[in-house]
Amino acid sequence: RKIHMVTLDECGVDVLLGMNGCIWIQRSLPNVTKSNEDENAMSSTTQTTATTNIDDEDPDRPLAETLQRLRQQHALTPVTIKEREVIARVRNSVESLKMVYCKVTPETIRTVYKMSVKEEIKVGDMLRPDFVLKITEGTRSKK
């Protein structure tokens, strides 16, 4: 597999980890659900991820067209300050892992992200050497 696409549900961000070292971070696309699905599927969405009901659309419209329209609408929707902060925190989590030569995986990104939130470290301070050591402590032993 050439790429690894993962959704970090706890923060509503999609991360694309390329085998060539490139990383793409964006806010998650809205979830598409059918109205006849049970409520458990609806409750699994996060606060930052919107849920879109495809039954509100023309029932004869193919799913591919509906998904394309959702992607276009998502691209045209402005990114909020909160979303920018979350994306920056995920980016700084990746950079922190690189600074201490840890493997960048979805699990290590989640660990560093959660630790930075738990320690109430500002996004701009995450790359300070003392904070990098603090927030990556749980991942450095897993090298």
Secondary structure, DSSP 4 states (H G I P E B T S, - for coil): --EEEEEETTTTEEEEEETTS-EEEEEPPPEEE-TTS-HHHHHTS-SSS-EEEGGGS-TTS-HHHHHHHHHHHHHHSPPPHHHHHHHHHHHHHHHHHHHTT----HHHHHHHHHHHHHTT--GGGTTSHHHHHHHTHHHHTT-
